[in-house]
Amino acid sequence: MSDGMQTIQWFPGHMTKTRRKIAENLKLIDIVAEIVDARIPQSSRNPDIDALVLNKPRIIILNKSDIADPQKNRIWLDYYKKQGITAILVDCKSGKGVNLFVPTVKSILKDQLERASHKGLNKSVRVMIVGIPNVGKSSFINRLSGGKKAKVEDRPGVTMGNQWFSISKDVELLDTPGILWPKFDDMLVAEKLAFTGAIKDNVLDVEQLAARLLTCLAADYAKNLVKRYKLENSCVVGKSGLEVLEVIAKKRGMLLSGGKVDTERAAIMVLDEFRAAKLGRITLD
Ligand code: GDP
């Protein structure tokens, strides 16, 4: 990762405003639905969320579970369960798991709903969606609304008018998600966000990024690389990311004039293929 990585204006001025708005909205809602990317469930969380959400009930939505490692999906569900947080696996691409949302929210709020019902109150449950950019907040909201609602614009702090819409008889959603910013001061976290495309490539050294990704994959998902690029095991296991990148470039005939391998082209391809899950279902946290 280049040194420039940490100095880019990752924390736009409106972040404070967004956080204030999320804090204000907390008073209006019963539960916070925090969406994370199942491929990087830890790195795609804003660590400040705990302080922000305080005692509000919470549900974690592990989205993009279709392209995350199925075994690790289960491990992460267990991990949250042990912490007393209910999490569900969702795939907004196909809609799988989205139907778990309303019943799970109701079961988390069971006591509260029972108390209200004893008092003769037929209260709607109000939900706020929060998450860092690119985890699938808009996709999830569109899925919940059955596509009837227009796409929520991804402009933090701009469209925070309080509009509610029903997603079931007695559950309402705040129309605009709370957009949090990820934590970039940990380089490993920043890298993982970049691998998944949550940080735009044009601010990064693409070859270095792909090499770092390949280093991670060679350690945990060597088989996936061997299969996708038809490599020998010995070209992956124990090799540096840059060495693997060169082998892939060669294998794909990506050559520059003079016979040098075009590692930049290979880097762009590897990152694209990882993001499109062509390397298989992979979880990096
Ligand atoms: P937001 O920035 O949090 O609102 O994220 P978006 O809803 O705009 O989604 C970001 C990208 O992830 C888009 O390209 C979506 O198509 C994709 N995406 C969202 N949910 C899923 C999912 O469950 N599976 C897969 N494979 N892709 C998803």
Residues whose N, C-alpha, C, O or C-beta is under 5 A from the ligand:
A	BS01	GDP	N63 K64 S65 D66 I67 V90 D91 C92 K93 I132 P133 N134 V135 G136 K137 S138 S139 D154
